[in-house]
Amino acid sequence: MVNRKVAVLRADASSSIGVGHVMRSLSLGEALIDEGFGVELVSFELAPSLQSLATSCGIEVVELSCAPRSSEDAQFVLTRNADIVVVDGYEFSREFFAALELSDTPFAVIDDNAETNAKSPNAVINQNPHASAPMYAHLHSNPKLLLGLQYAMVRKEVREVAAMNLPTREGEVFVAMGGADFLGLTAPNVDALVETGLQIRVAVGHANTQRERIQKLADQHGHVTLIEQHDYVSSLASAHVAVLAAGSSLWEACAVGTPSIGLVVADNQIASANAAAKLGFTRTIDCRVVFNVEAVNREIQACILGGTTEMRGAALSMGIANGAHGVAMQISELTSDLGGTNG
């Protein structure tokens, strides 16, 4: 009997770092399961809601009990006897990666702007449209490079909904500021949109603290709806336009063909958001210093009144719904090339 290959995903989530690293790790984990892997997520103090989400995807959650992102963390990960480790996060120390590099276990990093402290990964995954090989020319290991939107790790649910071609609800705006919304932009966005009279559907992420305030707005205004997470993807796919934090949510909107307005809330989002805007499926607003709600409203009105046919066409032409599957296939090939199963 051939043992099943095992992939260990290493990512954390919190109100300060957001939940994006864990969410795209789960997306990859789903695809790896489809490729026949057993998948574990090692994480530090992961919120119960995210633990439940991982379990529902078929991913085993392993609680980290030592100092996160340290050399001890890496040593713990190595005890899981994985065929490959996939690390997602900016805060993993050089000591963490040095411990991985001294082992025989292959590892990949998920990166956005050449920020990883790894020197010799076996693979680099950068799903962003600005990703290029020269960004990783400094690495010592000649890693396999999986770069660009063709490797966007959108969730299996997104792929399934994209295939449904749901009809657009004309004049409806979808609002989601990511899992944490550490700048607190969800409520100000909805407050401003209320005055437009447009139908508004709002998603509040796992670590977003504004749920009660959004629920009050929904109770006061019949055209505001606070949706549950299980309705997130179908609501996104049906919207006329989506107002989103300019992270991985932009790639999900692209996958389902929904034009978007991406609000840049962190320095590491600016390059990818600008590259996406050049591709034509999103418009971007820089909110890192000042949040200009009037600018958001102007862009929404421009999309709705001016038409979104070109943006929708640009989004669908990217063909990114199967990106996680593409990454999983490459990882499967890599583990086979490097010699079998640790299990």
DARABEL-V844706 format. One record per pair of residues at least 4 apart in sequence whose ideal C-beta (glycine too) atoms are under 6 Angstrom apart, sorted by the first residue. I is the first residue (numbers start at 1). J is the second residue. Records with the same first field share a line. If there is no record, write none. Layout:
# DARABEL-V844706
I = J / J
This chain:
# DARABEL-V844706
3 = 341 / 343
4 = 38
5 = 37 / 83 / 335 / 341
6 = 38 / 82 / 83 / 343
7 = 32 / 37 / 39 / 84
8 = 40 / 42 / 77 / 80 / 82 / 85
9 = 25 / 29 / 41 / 86
10 = 42 / 77 / 87
11 = 21 / 22 / 25 / 88 / 89
12 = 43 / 44
13 = 19 / 22 / 50
15 = 180 / 207
18 = 178 / 179 / 180
19 = 23 / 179 / 180 / 206 / 207
20 = 247 / 248
21 = 88 / 89
22 = 50
24 = 153 / 248
25 = 88
26 = 54 / 57
27 = 153 / 155 / 324
28 = 153 / 324 / 327
29 = 39 / 59
30 = 57 / 156
31 = 324 / 325 / 328
32 = 37 / 39 / 328
33 = 39 / 58
35 = 328 / 332
39 = 59
40 = 60 / 62
41 = 54 / 59 / 61
42 = 62 / 64 / 77
44 = 64 / 68
46 = 50 / 51
47 = 206
49 = 206
50 = 206
51 = 61
54 = 59 / 61
64 = 68
66 = 72 / 73 / 76
67 = 72
68 = 73
69 = 73 / 91 / 92 / 93 / 96
71 = 95 / 99
73 = 96
74 = 96 / 99 / 100
75 = 99
77 = 85
78 = 103 / 105
81 = 342
83 = 335 / 341 / 342
84 = 106 / 335
85 = 105 / 107
86 = 108
87 = 92 / 109
88 = 110
90 = 115
92 = 96
94 = 117
97 = 117 / 118
100 = 107
101 = 120
106 = 122 / 338
107 = 121
108 = 121 / 123
109 = 116 / 118 / 121 / 124
110 = 125
111 = 116 / 124 / 126
112 = 128 / 268
113 = 268
114 = 135
119 = 140
120 = 140 / 141
121 = 143
122 = 143
123 = 143 / 144 / 334
124 = 136 / 143 / 145
125 = 146 / 327
126 = 131 / 147
127 = 151 / 152 / 153
128 = 272
129 = 149 / 275 / 276
130 = 271 / 272 / 275
131 = 147 / 148
133 = 145
139 = 143
144 = 334
146 = 151 / 327 / 330
149 = 318 / 320
151 = 323 / 326 / 327
152 = 251 / 320 / 323
153 = 323 / 324
154 = 158 / 251 / 252 / 255
157 = 233
158 = 233 / 252 / 255
159 = 321
161 = 233 / 234 / 237 / 256
162 = 255 / 256 / 321
166 = 237 / 238
168 = 240
169 = 238
170 = 240
171 = 198 / 240
172 = 199 / 239 / 240
173 = 198 / 200 / 241
174 = 201 / 235 / 236 / 239 / 242
175 = 189 / 202 / 243
176 = 203 / 244
177 = 181 / 185 / 186 / 245
178 = 205 / 245 / 247
179 = 205 / 206 / 207
180 = 207
181 = 186 / 208
183 = 265
185 = 189 / 291
186 = 210
187 = 210 / 213
188 = 293
189 = 243
190 = 202 / 217
192 = 293 / 297
193 = 200
194 = 221
199 = 223
200 = 224
201 = 225 / 227 / 235
202 = 214 / 226
203 = 227 / 232
204 = 208 / 211 / 214
210 = 214
214 = 226
215 = 226
217 = 224
218 = 224 / 225 / 226
227 = 231 / 235
231 = 235
236 = 242 / 258
237 = 256
239 = 258
240 = 304
241 = 259 / 303
242 = 253 / 258 / 260
243 = 261
244 = 249 / 250 / 260 / 262
245 = 249 / 263 / 265
246 = 250 / 262 / 263 / 264 / 269 / 273
250 = 260 / 262 / 276 / 282
253 = 258 / 260
254 = 281 / 315 / 318 / 320
255 = 320 / 321
257 = 312 / 315 / 316
259 = 303 / 308 / 311 / 312
260 = 282
261 = 283 / 299
262 = 273 / 282 / 284
263 = 285 / 287
264 = 269 / 270 / 273 / 284 / 286 / 287
265 = 287
269 = 273
273 = 284
276 = 282
277 = 282 / 284
280 = 314
281 = 311 / 314 / 315
283 = 299
285 = 295
287 = 291
301 = 305
302 = 306
303 = 308
308 = 312
